[in-house]
Amino acid sequence: MAPRVVSLVPSVTETLLSWGVVPVGVTRFCEHPELPAMGGTKDPDLERILAVAPDLVVVDREENRLPDAEALAGAGLELHVTHVRSLADVAPTLAGLREVLGLEGEGKDAAFPSPVRSERPPRAYVPIWRRPWMSISAATYGSSLLEAAGAVNVLAGHPDPYPQVPLDQVAALAPDVVLAPSEPYPFGARHAELFGGVAPMVLVDGKDLFWWGARTPGALGRLQALVASLGPGRGLGPDGGW
């Protein structure tokens, strides 16, 4: 019998469901309203989680807060902690999750497309928040995925995983494109003018960029196609046009 699992990580919820494991509780951000909601990623409802008597609660060091994890463990719940900071972390993390669920050898995940290498990869800026402007560095899964898709993150070398860099400083880095994700901040077409002094804006599915797991192979393929459609860097086209 499969264990009773509460998933406080949206990408894990998506992965579990792809494996045929239906969680007994999820967060309101997991986008599965048919499943019992146990609060959010940053404010889980401990009483509701205890009420469903899970065998295991999955938390993530990026998605969830340490005080909440400590409260869950202090209440006697068994935790499985994930921490994915690069594309290379995905396969072993999924293997570890399968093992703790007793699914060894079942539901193998699709192979990742080969990373794209280009002589002139487009240089991209990825905003994830505004007020203040925040982005991602090489120490994040999203940046790792972007690199494998064939683009260069202009803030990859920043010492902070989620650097706060004003747009005028981003513009000085001469990105070719702004890849604006749909989450965690919901960027849309209306925001294009904000980046007028930086680079042309292209919208990207935030789940593809930041949700690791069963989604990763397809997300990488879609991002590779998107980056290929931009053309080479330093002008994003042989004639320097958009």
C-alpha positions as CSV (number, residue, x, y, z in Angstrom):
1,M,0.0,0.0,0.0
2,A,1.3,3.4,-0.9
3,P,2.1,5.7,2.0
4,R,-0.2,8.6,2.9
5,V,1.7,11.6,1.7
6,V,1.3,15.3,2.3
7,S,3.2,17.4,-0.3
8,L,4.0,21.0,0.6
9,V,6.0,21.3,-2.7
10,P,4.0,22.1,-5.9
11,S,6.5,20.4,-8.2
12,V,6.6,17.3,-6.0
13,T,2.8,17.2,-6.1
14,E,2.9,17.2,-9.9
15,T,5.5,14.5,-9.8
16,L,3.7,12.3,-7.4
17,L,0.5,12.4,-9.4
18,S,2.5,11.5,-12.6
19,W,3.6,8.4,-10.7
20,G,0.1,7.5,-9.7
21,V,0.6,8.6,-6.0
22,V,-2.3,10.8,-4.9
23,P,-1.3,13.0,-1.9
24,V,-3.7,13.2,1.0
25,G,-2.9,16.9,1.3
26,V,-1.2,19.6,-0.8
27,T,-0.7,23.4,-0.7
28,R,-3.1,25.8,-2.3
29,F,-0.4,26.6,-4.8
30,C,-0.3,23.0,-6.2
31,E,-3.1,23.8,-8.6
32,H,-5.1,20.7,-7.7
33,P,-8.3,22.0,-6.0
34,E,-9.7,18.4,-6.0
35,L,-7.1,17.6,-3.3
36,P,-7.3,18.7,0.3
37,A,-5.5,22.0,0.8
38,M,-3.2,22.2,3.9
39,G,-2.3,25.9,3.7
40,G,0.4,27.4,1.6
41,T,4.1,26.7,1.0
42,K,5.1,29.4,3.6
43,D,2.2,28.9,6.0
44,P,1.2,25.2,6.2
45,D,-1.8,24.4,8.4
46,L,-0.3,22.1,11.0
47,E,-3.6,21.1,12.5
48,R,-5.1,20.0,9.1
49,I,-1.9,18.1,8.3
50,L,-2.1,16.2,11.6
51,A,-5.8,15.5,11.1
52,V,-5.1,13.5,7.9
53,A,-2.5,11.4,9.7
54,P,0.1,11.3,6.9
55,D,2.9,8.7,6.9
56,L,5.2,11.3,5.2
57,V,5.3,15.0,4.6
58,V,7.5,16.2,1.7
59,V,9.1,19.7,2.2
60,D,11.7,21.5,0.2
61,R,14.5,23.9,1.4
62,E,13.7,26.4,-1.3
63,E,9.9,26.3,-1.1
64,N,9.3,25.9,2.6
65,R,10.4,27.6,5.8
66,L,12.7,26.0,8.3
67,P,10.4,26.9,11.3
68,D,7.5,25.2,9.7
69,A,9.6,22.1,9.0
70,E,10.7,22.1,12.6
71,A,7.1,22.4,13.8
72,L,6.0,19.5,11.6
73,A,8.9,17.3,12.9
74,G,8.2,18.4,16.5
75,A,4.6,17.2,16.1
76,G,6.0,13.8,15.4
77,L,5.6,13.8,11.6
78,E,8.1,12.1,9.4
79,L,9.6,14.5,6.8
80,H,11.3,14.0,3.5
81,V,13.4,17.0,2.6
82,T,14.3,17.9,-1.0
83,H,16.8,20.5,-2.3
84,V,17.2,21.0,-6.0
85,R,19.7,23.7,-7.0
86,S,20.6,22.4,-10.5
87,L,19.5,20.2,-13.3
88,A,22.0,17.6,-12.1
89,D,20.1,17.4,-8.8
90,V,16.8,16.3,-10.3
91,A,17.5,12.6,-11.1
92,P,19.0,11.7,-7.7
93,T,16.3,13.7,-5.9
94,L,13.6,11.8,-7.8
95,A,15.3,8.5,-7.1
96,G,15.4,9.4,-3.4
97,L,11.8,10.3,-3.4
98,R,10.9,7.0,-5.1
99,E,12.9,5.1,-2.6
100,V,11.3,6.6,0.5
101,L,7.9,5.9,-1.1
102,G,8.8,2.3,-1.8
103,L,8.6,2.9,-5.6
104,E,12.1,1.7,-6.5
105,G,12.2,0.6,-10.1
106,E,8.7,1.9,-10.8
107,G,7.7,4.9,-12.8
108,K,11.1,5.7,-14.3
109,D,11.3,9.3,-15.5
110,A,11.9,10.4,-19.1
111,A,15.4,11.1,-20.2
112,F,16.4,14.8,-20.4
113,P,17.2,16.3,-23.8
114,S,20.9,16.9,-24.4
115,P,22.1,20.4,-23.4
116,V,22.3,22.9,-26.2
117,R,25.7,24.5,-27.0
118,S,26.0,27.5,-29.2
119,E,28.9,29.8,-30.3
120,R,26.7,32.8,-29.7
121,P,24.1,31.9,-27.1
122,P,21.5,34.6,-26.3
123,R,22.2,36.5,-23.1
124,A,19.1,36.5,-20.9
125,Y,17.9,38.4,-17.9
126,V,15.2,36.6,-15.8
127,P,13.2,38.8,-13.4
128,I,11.4,36.9,-10.8
129,W,10.0,39.8,-8.7
130,R,9.7,43.5,-8.8
131,R,9.8,46.1,-5.9
132,P,12.6,45.1,-5.5
133,W,13.8,43.7,-8.8
134,M,15.0,40.2,-8.1
135,S,16.5,37.5,-10.4
136,I,18.4,34.2,-10.3
137,S,22.1,33.3,-10.3
138,A,23.9,30.2,-11.3
139,A,23.1,28.7,-7.8
140,T,19.5,28.0,-8.8
141,Y,17.7,25.3,-10.7
142,G,16.2,27.8,-13.1
143,S,19.5,29.2,-14.2
144,S,20.9,25.7,-14.6
145,L,17.9,24.8,-16.8
146,L,18.3,28.0,-18.8
147,E,21.9,27.2,-19.5
148,A,21.0,23.7,-20.7
149,A,18.4,25.2,-22.9
150,G,21.2,27.2,-24.7
151,A,21.0,30.6,-23.1
152,V,23.4,32.6,-20.8
153,N,22.1,34.1,-17.6
154,V,23.6,37.6,-17.3
155,L,23.5,37.3,-13.5
156,A,24.8,33.8,-13.3
157,G,28.0,35.0,-11.6
158,H,26.2,36.9,-8.8
159,P,27.1,35.7,-5.3
160,D,23.5,35.6,-4.2
161,P,21.2,32.9,-5.4
162,Y,18.4,35.4,-5.8
163,P,20.1,38.8,-6.4
164,Q,18.4,42.1,-6.1
165,V,19.7,44.2,-9.0
166,P,18.1,47.5,-10.2
167,L,17.2,47.5,-13.9
168,D,19.7,50.2,-14.8
169,Q,22.5,47.8,-13.6
170,V,20.9,44.9,-15.5
171,A,20.9,47.1,-18.7
172,A,24.6,47.7,-18.3
173,L,25.1,43.9,-18.6
174,A,23.7,44.1,-22.2
175,P,21.3,41.2,-22.2
176,D,19.8,40.3,-25.5
177,V,16.4,39.4,-24.1
178,V,14.3,39.5,-20.9
179,L,12.8,36.1,-20.2
180,A,9.8,37.1,-18.0
181,P,8.3,34.1,-16.2
182,S,4.6,33.8,-15.3
183,E,5.6,33.0,-11.7
184,P,6.5,33.7,-8.9
185,Y,5.7,37.2,-10.1
186,P,2.9,37.1,-12.7
187,F,4.6,38.9,-15.5
188,G,2.5,39.5,-18.6
189,A,2.5,41.4,-21.9
190,R,1.6,44.6,-20.0
191,H,5.0,44.6,-18.4
192,A,7.0,44.8,-21.6
193,E,7.4,48.6,-21.3
194,L,9.1,48.2,-18.0
195,F,12.1,46.6,-19.7
196,G,12.3,49.1,-22.6
197,G,15.7,50.2,-21.5
198,V,17.0,46.6,-20.9
199,A,16.0,44.3,-23.8
200,P,13.0,43.0,-25.6
201,M,10.7,40.9,-23.3
202,V,9.6,37.3,-24.1
203,L,7.2,35.6,-21.8
204,V,8.1,32.1,-20.5
205,D,6.1,29.6,-18.4
206,G,7.3,30.0,-14.9
207,K,6.5,26.4,-14.1
208,D,8.7,25.2,-16.9
209,L,11.5,27.3,-15.5
210,F,11.2,26.6,-11.8
211,W,9.1,23.4,-11.2
212,W,11.6,20.5,-11.2
213,G,10.6,16.8,-11.3
214,A,8.4,14.9,-13.7
215,R,8.0,18.2,-15.6
216,T,11.8,18.7,-16.2
217,P,12.3,16.7,-19.5
218,G,9.4,18.4,-21.3
219,A,10.2,21.8,-19.8
220,L,13.8,21.6,-21.0
221,G,12.6,20.7,-24.5
222,R,10.2,23.6,-24.6
223,L,12.8,26.0,-23.3
224,Q,15.3,24.8,-25.8
225,A,12.8,25.5,-28.6
226,L,12.1,28.9,-27.1
227,V,15.8,29.8,-26.9
228,A,16.4,28.5,-30.5
229,S,13.6,30.8,-31.7
230,L,15.4,33.8,-30.4
231,G,18.4,33.3,-32.7
232,P,22.0,33.9,-31.9
233,G,23.1,36.4,-29.2
234,R,24.3,40.0,-29.7
235,G,21.3,41.1,-31.7
236,L,19.2,37.9,-31.8
237,G,19.3,37.6,-35.5
238,P,21.8,37.6,-38.4
239,D,20.8,41.1,-39.3
240,G,20.6,42.4,-35.8
241,G,16.8,42.5,-35.8
242,W,14.4,41.0,-33.3
